[in-house]
Amino acid sequence: MTSRFHPTATDARELEGKRAVVTGGSRGIGAAIVRNLLGSGAAVVTAARNPHGQTPSGATFVEADLSTADGVRVLADTALDTLGGVDIIVNNAGGCRSFHSVLDLENDWQYTMDVNFLAPVRLNAALVPSLRESGGGTIVHVSTTATIAAYPMLYHYAAAKSALETYAKGLAAELAADGIRVLSVCPGNVETPASEAARRRIVEYFGGDPGSGDLDTLAEKWAAEIPLGRMGTSQDIADAVSFLVSPRASWITGSNLVVDGGKTASLA
């Protein structure tokens, strides 16, 4: 029986020659993912509505509104023209514009579904043919632990990400024969500019005053509820994604990796 070499975590250039597309890569978790992929040797195209001044040096940035079909098409076309093909897709972009009752169907539902669910569906459809031509590849969807335990005002966001996770499992089954792995990552409470903005809106939703210390109190409450004793960082999530797209995860597909310091496990 022949043995096969499997790279380890010490193989810093394990993605040498790979071509990656990362959505929402101009700040926070997305920027950390882009930095990791670049550091592992991959060429990276990333996109967001604006660069936020944090897009890692070395990546090609595309300004595109991924909540629209046209925006996704611009990213896909630019990525294929720039890279000549794609081996890795990381669907990281997401979020919601407002918090509200689950019954408020006219406020933000369509946008939330477009950016969190339909954008990955459209981008994958545009780029999977290139992964097939490459002889395989990896697709990672960044979801959220809100699909496990959602805040009341985040049901629209959780519903969109739940749809994404279900879709990812079906896609994994469909593409396995092509050597394409499909996975999801569920971050918990992570310190990013977006999470700080979310805390501000949560405080305001419940009638609090973000400027009175309520914002810090909520952050402390979240951290205290995490068994590992701290909020996550963008790097924590980026490192999980780096593992999943690497050869070290070559026998993993259809899985959903929760990265939340043990928070949701403590709810069981």
Secondary structure as GFF3:
##gff-version 3
##sequence-region A 1 268
A	DSSP	beta_strand	19	23	.	.	.	ID=ss1
A	DSSP	alpha_helix	28	39	.	.	.	ID=ss2
A	DSSP	beta_strand	43	48	.	.	.	ID=ss3
A	DSSP	beta_strand	60	63	.	.	.	ID=ss4
A	DSSP	alpha_helix	69	83	.	.	.	ID=ss5
A	DSSP	beta_strand	88	91	.	.	.	ID=ss6
A	DSSP	alpha_helix	109	113	.	.	.	ID=ss7
A	DSSP	pi_helix	114	118	.	.	.	ID=ss8
A	DSSP	alpha_helix	119	134	.	.	.	ID=ss9
A	DSSP	beta_strand	137	142	.	.	.	ID=ss10
A	DSSP	three_ten_helix	145	147	.	.	.	ID=ss11
A	DSSP	three_ten_helix	152	154	.	.	.	ID=ss12
A	DSSP	alpha_helix	155	175	.	.	.	ID=ss13
A	DSSP	three_ten_helix	176	178	.	.	.	ID=ss14
A	DSSP	beta_strand	180	187	.	.	.	ID=ss15
A	DSSP	alpha_helix	193	205	.	.	.	ID=ss16
A	DSSP	three_ten_helix	210	212	.	.	.	ID=ss17
A	DSSP	alpha_helix	214	224	.	.	.	ID=ss18
A	DSSP	alpha_helix	234	245	.	.	.	ID=ss19
A	DSSP	three_ten_helix	247	249	.	.	.	ID=ss20
A	DSSP	beta_strand	256	259	.	.	.	ID=ss21
A	DSSP	three_ten_helix	265	267	.	.	.	ID=ss22
###
